[in-house]
Amino acid sequence: METKAGTTIPPELAAELTTDKRFKSAWDMLRPSCQKDYVERIAKARPEAKSAKLERVRSLTIDYAARHPGKYLKTRKIVS
């Protein structure tokens, strides 16, 4: 699994994204640079800190999506 920019997602994060649809939907809303930053946070974390980092990334991502629900929706102007 890769980010929008082609960065390989760590297995722990990939597993969360495939099992949690809400998290995956919110993840897809993130800019490529944000996805890359979160991937690096998890990849560089010590083994004992990975689960906490992963939960923090999940929380931040879902919170972002909740605060910006329509940010990436395409809007169409309807002409009548």
C-alpha positions in Angstrom: 0.0 0.0 0.0 1.3 3.5 -0.9 0.4 7.1 -0.2 -0.8 9.5 -2.9 2.8 10.5 -3.5 4.0 6.9 -3.8 5.6 6.5 -0.3 5.3 3.0 1.1 3.0 2.7 4.1 4.3 0.7 7.1 2.5 -2.6 7.7 0.9 -1.4 11.0 -0.6 1.6 9.3 -1.7 -0.3 6.2 -3.5 -2.9 8.5 -5.4 -0.1 10.3 -6.4 1.5 7.0 -7.7 -1.8 5.6 -9.7 -2.6 8.7 -11.1 0.8 9.7 -13.2 2.3 6.9 -13.7 5.6 8.7 -9.9 6.0 9.1 -9.3 5.1 5.4 -11.9 7.6 4.3 -10.3 10.3 6.4 -6.8 9.3 5.2 -7.9 9.7 1.6 -8.8 13.3 2.3 -5.3 14.2 3.5 -2.8 16.0 1.3 0.1 13.9 0.1 2.5 15.8 2.3 0.4 15.1 5.4 0.2 11.4 4.5 4.0 11.4 4.0 4.6 13.1 7.4 2.3 10.6 9.2 4.0 7.6 7.5 7.4 8.9 8.6 6.2 9.4 12.2 5.2 5.7 12.4 8.1 4.4 10.4 10.7 6.2 12.7 8.9 5.3 16.0 10.6 3.0 18.4 8.8 -0.4 18.6 7.4 0.3 22.0 6.0 3.6 20.8 4.5 2.5 17.5 1.0 1.7 18.7 0.7 5.1 20.5 2.0 6.9 17.4 -0.5 5.0 15.2 -3.4 5.8 17.5 -2.3 9.5 17.5 -2.2 9.5 13.7 -5.6 7.9 13.5 -7.0 10.4 15.9 -5.6 13.4 14.1 -6.7 12.1 10.7 -10.3 11.4 11.8 -10.4 14.8 13.6 -9.2 16.6 10.4 -11.9 14.9 8.3 -14.6 15.8 10.9 -13.5 19.5 10.9 -13.3 19.7 7.0 -16.1 17.5 5.8 -16.5 19.0 2.4 -13.0 20.1 1.7 -12.3 17.8 -1.2 -15.8 17.4 -2.7 -16.1 18.7 -6.2 -18.6 21.4 -6.4 -20.6 22.0 -9.6 -22.5 25.1 -10.4 -25.9 24.2 -11.7 -27.1 26.4 -14.5 -30.8 26.5 -15.0 
